[in-house]
Each structure stands twice: as C-alpha cells, then as structure tokens.
C-alpha cells in the first residue's frame, strides 16, 4: 500500500472532481425522470426508453473519447503535448460521424426503435414525441463530451463540472416551465423536457468553445489545430480506440436489449427499471470517478516509465475500489424510500414495489461494479490494454446475460425481480476474470510513439 498522504489527497481530489461531473451529468437524466414521473408514469416510461438511445450515444462518445484519454495521458506522462491536439481532432471526426448516424436513425425511424424496447402503445407515443426534438442534440452532445474528456487526459477537469452544473441548472429550470406550463409557459410534457435538454446541450458547447478560446493554455487548442491534423495519428488512435469503441457500442446495445426485455414485461416494470437505473447512475458516481482517475494516474505512470511504482499503486487502488463499492451500495440501499417519495402518488403500487426490489439488487451488484469496472476500465485500460474489456464483455453479455435473462423472462416466465437480477449479476462474476488479468501484469503497454532509437528498441 502507498503510505504517502499526498497521493491520497491528489487521487481523491481528481476522483471527486470527476465524480462531481458525473453526478451533475446523470443528475440531468434523474431530474427528467423525477419531474416527468410527477407529471405522469407513462411520460416517464416513454422518456426512459429514449434515454437508452441516449445511453448508447454516451457509450459511443465515451469510446471515441477514451482513445484520446489513453494516448493523451501517456503522452502527458512523457511531457510531450504536441501530438495530443492531432489525436483529439481524430476523435472528434469519429464521434461526429457516429452521432450523425444515430441522429438519422432516430429522426427517420423513431416508432420502430421504440417498438423494439416496449409493446405499450401509450409509452411508445410519449417516447416518439420526445425523440422528435432530442435527436437534434446528439452531435452537439458528442462534440462537447469528446472535448471535455480529452482535456481530462492532461489533468484539466474543472471545466467538466462547470459545464455539467450549468446544464443541470438550465435543464431543471426549463423543465419546471415547459413540462408543467408554469409562469404562463405552454404545458408541453415530454416535448418540454426534450426542448429543455436541447437548449442546455447548446449552452454546454458554447461554454467549452469559450473556455478553449480564452482560458485553456496547456494544449492551446484552436479550431485550426483540430481541423488541420496529422493524418498519421489515425493509425495510432485506431489501434487504441477501436477495441474500446467496440466494447462501448456492444455495451450500449446490450443495455437497450436489457431494457427491451424488461419493457415487454409491462409498463410498471419499465417505470421501476427507469427509476432504479437513474438512482444507480447518480449514487455510483464516485466509483466511476475513481475508475477514470485511476486510468489517468496509471497511464501517466506508464508514460513516465515508472513500472516499479505500479505494484503498490495497483494494490492501493484495489483496496480503495472495494471501500467505494461498499459505501455506494449501502447508500443506494438506504436511500430507496426517500427517493420513491419524490414521485408523489403518480406511481402504481406494483411499480413502487418493483422499484424497491430493483434498487436492492443494484445495491448488491454495485459492490462488484466498483471493483471490476474500475480495475478494467481504469487500471487495465489506462495501462494500455484496451482489448481485454471488449473480449470479456462480448462473451459475458451476449453469451451469458442476454440469452439467460431472455429465457427467464419469456420461456420460464420468471418474476421481474429475478429477470432484473439475471441482467445485472455479471457485475459480480466478472470480478474473477478481471482480477486474473490484473495480476497477470500483461496489460502494461506503452501505446505512444517512441521518443528515440533507445525507446523504440524497448518499445518493440
């Protein structure tokens, strides 16, 4: 274990900064869920289905940005910043293209996409109305997300939660006006929630553009640097980012399939799942912040060539991940009642009971998530091994979770809580392959270009 207090101060400062950003980001979706849940259960359920497409978009944006983070943090460790703008430019091109494809699919086939996730006509109608507006935020959100995550690779994290805080304030204020029709505004329901989110996403992009122009001095990013890039960095970026992007895309699609399985069990199950997922995202932000922070710390150590320092670092991080998981799971378990009280009397008794059971299951699996996800996406990926996670999740999700839970739901007609557990229990059993990979030390790889002949020989 690392004993220097300075390490813990620096690590938790970075973790909490990233956790705050995640909290504010997920808080937008949670407030949509709560405020629409107080409007009508059907509206909340419809938007929760649309949020599965948003989650897929977030996964694609994160996958495109993660390549820049892994490469950028190792170059930062080498004190070589000049390649990073080229890498960010590559990531922006890929992310914009993917989000444009998703925008086209949602704009042209909204009802068909929602029909894959639910068989409730009323819920689908609400989701379609939301889709017609929210899809115009997809490219804007992706560009902002990649820029913010790329800056994180060199330790610039404050801009992330400044942006997220502004989004939360704007979104909640406009939701209050446009969902319910307060202060003379029209009562727009789900359309009001979509319009509020679209406006807040536009403000996000304006803030990050202003920051890059007037405040950012480490990389001195300009639009010229991001547009006119060295195309040779495509190869470096693709080598690192392609496995991450495949993994994130498969994970996003898998979450849509999971929602579809639960969505075909009835509207009450869809509503309970929407609440449980949003609560999990908000109350597990420290675990995700620790994962991101560890990726930066480990990547920088590998870039600096400090291989001997990795063993105490990895041992320390594992203990911290378990402690964070226990605390996060306990918080979810204790907060179930107060959170459901926020929805007033708009939920049915069955939906309320299912939400309580779903959140109890998530409280258990969060302990596993905090350890294996942080070790996988943080330590292993930050160390340069971006392919392991894609292979593991491909087998786990599509070979075990989806087939088994689908059979439980539609063949064996298991109770919704049992199906929900089968959809989430991979967060527990993936501890085994992740721990084995972590302690093999085969994940320590330099993914940057060698500085000179001596490093090139060592690199090979």
C-alpha positions in Angstrom: 0.0 0.0 0.0 1.1 3.6 -0.7 1.7 5.4 2.5 2.3 9.0 1.2 -0.7 11.2 2.2 0.0 13.4 -0.9 -1.0 10.5 -3.2 -4.4 10.1 -1.4 -5.0 13.8 -1.5 -4.3 14.1 -5.2 -6.2 10.9 -6.1 -9.3 11.8 -4.2 -9.2 15.4 -5.4 -9.2 14.0 -9.0 -11.8 11.3 -8.2 -14.2 13.7 -6.5 -13.8 16.2 -9.4 -14.7 13.6 -11.9 -17.5 12.2 -9.6 -19.0 15.7 -9.3 -19.0 16.0 -13.1 -20.7 12.6 -13.4 -23.2 13.5 -10.7 -24.2 16.6 -12.5 -24.4 14.8 -15.8 -26.5 12.0 -14.5 -28.5 14.4 -12.4 -29.9 15.9 -15.6 -31.4 12.5 -16.5 -32.5 11.9 -12.9 -34.3 15.2 -12.7 -36.0 14.4 -16.0 -37.2 11.1 -14.6 -38.4 12.6 -11.3 -40.1 15.7 -12.9 -41.8 13.6 -15.6 -42.7 10.9 -13.1 -44.6 13.6 -11.2 -46.3 14.5 -14.5 -47.3 11.0 -15.4 -45.9 7.5 -15.2 -46.5 7.0 -18.9 -44.4 10.1 -19.8 -41.6 9.0 -17.6 -41.6 5.5 -19.1 -41.5 6.8 -22.6 -38.6 9.1 -22.0 -36.7 6.3 -20.2 -36.9 4.3 -23.4 -35.4 7.2 -25.3 -32.7 7.5 -22.7 -31.5 4.1 -23.8 -30.6 5.6 -27.2 -29.0 8.5 -25.3 -27.0 5.9 -23.3 -25.8 4.3 -26.5 -24.8 7.7 -27.7 -22.9 8.3 -24.4 -21.1 5.0 -24.8 -20.1 5.8 -28.4 -18.9 9.3 -27.3 -17.0 7.8 -24.4 -15.5 5.2 -26.7 -14.3 7.8 -29.2 -13.0 10.0 -26.4 -11.3 7.2 -24.4 -8.7 6.6 -27.2 -7.7 10.3 -26.8 -7.6 9.9 -23.0 -5.4 6.8 -23.0 -3.0 8.2 -25.6 -3.1 11.7 -24.1 -2.4 10.6 -20.6 0.7 8.6 -21.7 2.0 11.5 -23.8 1.4 13.7 -20.8 3.5 11.4 -18.7 6.3 11.8 -21.3 5.8 15.6 -21.2 5.1 15.5 -24.9 1.9 17.5 -25.6 2.3 18.3 -29.3 0.6 15.0 -30.5 -2.5 15.5 -28.3 -4.4 18.1 -30.5 -4.0 15.8 -33.5 -5.4 12.8 -31.5 -8.3 15.0 -30.3 -9.0 16.0 -33.9 -9.2 12.4 -34.9 -11.6 11.5 -32.0 -13.9 14.4 -32.9 -14.2 13.3 -36.5 -15.1 9.7 -35.5 -17.5 10.8 -32.8 -19.3 13.3 -35.0 -19.8 10.7 -37.7 -21.2 8.1 -35.3 -23.6 10.6 -33.7 -24.8 11.8 -37.1 -25.7 8.2 -38.0 -27.6 7.8 -34.7 -29.4 11.1 -35.3 -30.5 9.9 -38.8 -31.8 6.6 -37.4 -33.8 8.3 -34.6 -35.2 11.0 -36.9 -36.3 8.6 -39.6 -37.4 5.6 -37.5 -38.5 6.7 -34.0 -41.5 4.4 -33.6 -39.7 1.4 -35.0 -36.8 1.8 -32.5 -39.1 2.3 -29.6 -41.1 -0.7 -30.6 -38.0 -2.8 -30.0 -38.0 -1.7 -26.4 -41.7 -1.8 -25.4 -45.1 -3.1 -26.5 -47.0 -0.4 -24.7 -48.6 1.9 -27.3 -49.0 4.8 -24.8 -45.4 4.7 -23.7 -44.2 4.5 -27.3 -46.3 7.6 -28.3 -44.7 9.6 -25.4 -41.2 8.5 -26.5 -41.8 9.4 -30.1 -42.8 12.9 -29.2 -39.6 13.2 -27.1 -37.4 11.8 -29.9 -38.6 14.4 -32.4 -36.8 17.1 -30.5 -34.0 15.5 -28.5 -32.3 13.9 -31.6 -31.0 17.3 -32.7 -28.8 17.4 -29.6 -26.9 14.2 -30.4 -24.0 15.7 -32.5 -23.7 18.7 -30.1 -23.5 16.5 -27.1 -20.9 14.2 -28.7 -18.5 17.1 -29.7 -18.8 18.6 -26.2 -18.2 15.2 -24.5 -15.1 14.4 -26.5 -13.6 17.8 -26.0 -14.1 17.6 -22.2 -12.8 14.0 -21.9 -9.8 14.9 -24.0 -8.9 17.8 -21.7 -9.2 15.4 -18.8 -6.2 13.4 -20.1 -3.9 16.3 -19.2 -5.5 17.0 -15.8 -8.0 19.7 -16.9 -11.1 18.5 -15.1 -12.8 21.6 -13.7 -14.3 22.7 -17.0 -16.2 19.4 -17.0 -18.2 20.0 -13.9 -18.7 23.7 -14.7 -20.4 22.6 -17.9 -22.4 19.9 -16.2 -23.6 22.3 -13.4 -24.8 24.8 -15.9 -26.6 22.1 -17.8 -28.3 20.9 -14.6 -29.5 24.4 -13.6 -30.8 25.2 -17.1 -32.4 21.9 -17.6 -34.3 21.8 -14.3 -35.4 25.4 -14.7 -36.8 24.9 -18.2 -38.3 21.6 -17.2 -40.3 23.3 -14.5 -41.5 25.9 -17.0 -42.2 23.7 -20.0 -43.3 20.3 -18.6 -46.0 21.7 -16.3 -46.7 25.0 -18.0 -45.7 27.3 -15.1 -45.5 31.1 -15.2 -47.6 31.3 -18.4 -45.5 28.9 -20.4 -47.2 26.2 -22.5 -47.6 22.8 -20.9 -45.6 20.6 -23.2 -45.0 17.5 -21.2 -42.3 15.3 -22.8 -41.7 17.8 -25.6 -40.9 20.4 -22.9 -38.4 18.1 -21.3 -36.8 17.5 -24.7 -36.6 21.2 -25.5 -35.0 21.9 -22.1 -32.3 19.3 -22.7 -31.6 20.6 -26.3 -31.1 24.2 -25.0 -28.8 23.0 -22.2 -26.7 21.0 -24.7 -26.3 24.0 -26.9 -25.1 26.1 -23.9 -22.6 23.3 -23.0 -21.0 23.6 -26.3 -20.8 27.4 -26.2 -19.1 27.2 -22.7 -16.5 24.7 -23.9 -15.8 26.8 -27.0 -15.4 29.9 -24.9 -13.1 28.0 -22.5 -10.8 26.8 -25.3 -10.5 30.3 -26.7 -10.0 32.3 -23.6 -8.8 30.0 -20.7 -7.1 26.8 -21.9 -3.4 27.3 -22.0 -1.8 23.8 -21.6 -2.6 22.5 -25.1 -3.5 25.8 -26.7 -6.3 24.1 -28.7 -7.7 26.1 -31.6 -10.2 25.1 -34.2 -7.3 25.3 -36.7 -5.3 22.7 -34.8 -8.4 20.4 -34.5 -9.3 20.7 -38.2 -5.8 20.5 -39.8 -4.4 17.4 -38.2 -1.6 15.0 -39.0 -3.4 12.1 -40.6 -0.8 9.6 -39.5 -2.3 9.7 -36.0 -5.4 7.8 -37.3 -3.4 4.6 -37.1 -2.2 5.2 -33.5 -5.7 6.3 -32.4 -7.5 3.3 -34.1 -5.1 0.8 -32.5 -6.0 2.1 -29.1 -9.6 3.3 -29.6 -11.1 0.6 -31.8 -11.4 -2.1 -29.1 -12.8 0.5 -26.6 -15.3 1.7 -29.2 -16.4 -1.8 -30.0 -16.8 -2.6 -26.3 -18.7 0.6 -25.6 -21.0 0.1 -28.6 -21.7 -3.5 -27.6 -22.4 -2.4 -24.0 -24.8 0.3 -25.2 -26.7 -2.0 -27.4 -26.8 -4.6 -24.7 -28.4 -2.1 -22.3 -31.0 -1.4 -24.9 -31.7 -5.1 -25.2 -32.0 -5.4 -21.5 -34.5 -2.5 -21.4 -36.4 -4.2 -24.2 -36.6 -7.5 -22.2 -38.0 -5.6 -19.2 -40.1 -3.3 -21.3 -42.0 -6.3 -22.7 -43.0 -7.3 -19.2 -45.3 -4.3 -18.8 -45.4 -0.6 -18.1 -44.9 -1.0 -14.3 -41.7 -2.9 -14.9 -40.4 -0.2 -17.4 -41.1 2.5 -14.8 -39.4 0.6 -12.0 -36.4 0.0 -14.2 -36.2 3.6 -15.2 -36.1 4.7 -11.5 -33.6 2.1 -10.4 -31.2 2.8 -13.3 -31.2 6.5 -12.7 -30.7 6.1 -9.0 -27.8 3.7 -9.6 -26.1 6.2 -12.0 -26.3 9.1 -9.6 -25.3 7.2 -6.4 -22.4 5.3 -8.0 -20.6 8.4 -9.4 -17.7 8.1 -7.0 -17.0 4.6 -8.3 -16.9 5.8 -11.9 -14.9 8.8 -10.9 -12.3 6.5 -9.2 -12.1 4.4 -12.4 -11.4 7.5 -14.6 -8.9 8.9 -12.1 -7.1 5.6 -11.9 -6.9 5.4 -15.7 -5.2 8.8 -15.8 -2.8 8.0 -12.9 -1.8 4.6 -14.3 -1.5 5.9 -17.9 0.8 8.7 -16.7 2.9 6.3 -14.7 3.3 4.0 -17.8 4.2 7.0 -19.9 6.8 8.1 -17.4 8.3 4.6 -17.5 7.7 4.1 -13.7 6.9 0.4 -14.0 8.3 -0.4 -10.4 5.8 2.1 -8.9 2.8 0.3 -10.5 2.6 -2.6 -8.0 2.0 -0.6 -4.8 -0.2 1.7 -6.9 -2.4 -1.1 -8.1 -2.6 -2.7 -4.7 -3.7 0.6 -3.2 -6.3 1.3 -5.9 -7.9 -2.2 -5.4 -8.5 -1.5 -1.7 -10.0 1.9 -2.5 -12.3 0.4 -5.1 -13.7 -2.2 -2.7 -14.3 0.5 0.0 -16.0 2.8 -2.5 -18.2 -0.1 -3.7 -19.4 -0.9 -0.1 -20.2 2.7 0.6 -22.0 3.2 -2.7 -24.1 0.0 -2.3 -25.0 1.0 1.3 -26.1 4.4 0.1 -28.3 3.0 -2.6 -30.0 0.6 -0.1 -30.7 3.3 2.5 -32.0 5.9 0.0 -34.7 3.8 -1.7 -37.6 5.0 0.4 -36.8 8.8 0.3 -36.2 8.6 -3.5 -39.5 7.0 -4.2 -41.2 9.6 -2.0 -40.1 12.2 -4.7 -42.6 10.7 -7.2 -45.6 11.5 -5.1 -48.7 9.4 -5.9 -48.1 9.1 -9.6 -46.6 5.5 -9.4 -48.7 2.5 -9.2 -48.2 0.2 -6.1 -46.8 -2.5 -8.3 -44.2 -0.1 -9.9 -43.3 1.2 -6.4 -42.7 -2.3 -5.1 -40.7 -3.4 -8.1 -38.5 -0.3 -7.9 -37.7 -1.1 -4.2 -36.6 -4.6 -5.2 -34.7 -3.5 -8.2 -32.8 -0.9 -6.2 -31.9 -3.6 -3.5 -30.4 -5.8 -6.3 -28.4 -2.9 -7.7 -27.1 -2.1 -4.1 -25.6 -5.6 -4.1 -24.2 -5.6 -7.6 -22.7 -2.1 -7.2 -20.0 -3.6 -4.9 -18.8 -5.8 -7.7 -19.1 -3.0 -10.3 -17.0 -0.6 -8.2 -14.1 -3.2 -8.1 -14.2 -4.9 -11.5 -15.3 -2.0 -13.6 -12.7 0.3 -12.1 -9.9 -2.3 -12.4 -10.9 -3.0 -16.0 -11.8 0.5 -17.4 -9.4 2.3 -15.1 -6.2 0.3 -14.4 -6.1 -2.2 -17.2 -7.2 0.2 -19.9 -5.1 3.1 -18.6 -2.1 0.7 -18.7 -2.6 0.4 -22.5 -4.6 -2.9 -22.8 -7.9 -1.7 -24.4 -8.8 -5.0 -26.0 -9.4 -7.2 -22.8 -12.6 -5.5 -21.8 -14.1 -5.9 -25.3 -13.4 -9.6 -25.4 -14.7 -10.2 -21.8 -17.9 -8.2 -22.3 -18.6 -9.8 -25.7 -18.6 -13.3 -24.1 -20.3 -12.2 -20.9 -23.1 -10.0 -22.3 -24.0 -11.9 -25.5 -23.0 -15.4 -24.4 -24.5 -15.4 -20.9 -26.5 -12.4 -19.8 -28.8 -11.7 -22.7 -29.7 -15.3 -23.6 -30.2 -16.4 -20.0 -32.3 -13.4 -19.0 -34.4 -13.6 -22.2 -35.2 -17.2 -21.5 -36.1 -16.4 -17.9 -38.4 -13.6 -19.0 -40.2 -15.3 -21.9 -39.8 -19.0 -21.6 -39.7 -19.6 -17.9 -41.9 -16.6 -17.0 -39.8 -15.7 -14.0 -40.8 -12.8 -11.7 -39.5 -9.4 -12.9 -37.1 -9.1 -9.9 -35.5 -12.4 -10.9 -35.1 -11.3 -14.5 -33.6 -8.0 -13.3 -31.0 -9.9 -11.2 -30.0 -12.0 -14.1 -29.5 -8.9 -16.2 -27.2 -7.4 -13.5 -25.3 -10.4 -12.0 -22.4 -10.1 -14.4 -21.2 -7.2 -12.3 -20.4 -9.9 -9.7 -18.9 -12.8 -11.6 -16.7 -10.5 -13.8 -14.6 -9.9 -10.7 -12.8 -13.3 -11.4 -11.6 -12.7 -15.0 -10.7 -9.0 -14.2 -8.7 -10.0 -11.1 -6.8 -12.7 -13.1 -6.0 -10.3 -15.9 -4.9 -7.6 -13.5 -2.5 -9.8 -11.6 -1.0 -11.2 -14.8 0.5 -7.8 -15.5 0.2 -8.4 -19.2 -1.8 -5.2 -19.5 1.2 -2.8 -19.0 1.9 -1.5 -22.5 3.2 1.8 -24.0 0.9 3.0 -26.7 2.7 6.2 -27.6 5.3 6.7 -30.3 8.9 6.1 -29.1 10.9 9.3 -28.4 14.1 7.9 -29.9 16.1 4.8 -31.0 16.6 3.5 -27.4 12.9 3.8 -26.5 11.9 2.4 -29.9 14.0 -0.7 -29.2 12.4 -1.1 -25.8 9.0 -0.5 -27.2 9.4 -3.3 -29.8 
